[in-house]
Amino acid sequence: MALLFLIVVVVVALSFLGLGIGVWVKGKFPDTHVGHNENMKKLGITCAQDDSSLCRGQKSDLCEGCIFLKEK
């Protein structure tokens, strides 16, 4: 049991080390924001935060179902 735990700790440590080296070599942390991905922009997929901020106070076809624009 102790041997298995030791193996798991070594594998996890090597994984973290590999990820750290990858970030260090590239010089920056990878940008995982949906709104910054060019392929998703081409498909018309946007971030939920972007959607809600775009809908506030604007009336457009894109924001038809926006909860911020519903009549009270």
N, C-alpha and C positions, 0 to 999 in steps of 0.2 A: 504494500500500500504506500509506503514511504517512497519507494522507487518511482511509482507512478506519479506521485505528487511532485517529485523532483523533476521528472521528465516534462510535466505540464508547465512547471515554473520556467524551465529553461526554454521551452518552445515559445511561451508568451513573452519572455524577455527578448528573445531573438526577433520576434515579430515587432515589438516596440522599437527595437534598435533599427531594424530594417525600415520601418516607417519614418523614423527620425532621420535616418541617412537620406531617404528619398526627399524629404522636405528640405534638408540642408543642401543637397546637391542642386535642386531646382531653385533655391533661393527664396521661395515663398510657399506658404501653405496653399493647397489647392482651393480654388473658389468653387464652392458647391451650391451657390445660390441659383435657384431655378431661373430667375430673371436674367442672369448673365450668360446662360447657355445659348449659343447661336442656333443649334439644332432645334431647341424647344421654341425659340422665337420664330423660326420658320414654320413650325407647326401651329403657332398661335397659342402656345401654352405659357401661362404667366404664373407668377407667384401669388398666393392668396393675399399677402400684404399689399402687393402692387395693385391687385384688383380692388381691394377695399379703399385704398387711398385714391385710386382713379375715380371711383364711384361717388365719393363724398362731394356733394354739391354740384355734380354735373349730371346733365341728362343726355344720354346717348343710347344708341342701340345696344352697345356692349354691356351697359349696366341696367338693363331692363328689370332683372330680378334682384337688384341690389337692395338690401334691407335699409340702407341709409336714405333711399329715395322714396320709400313707400309713404303714401299719404296717411296722415294721422287722423 
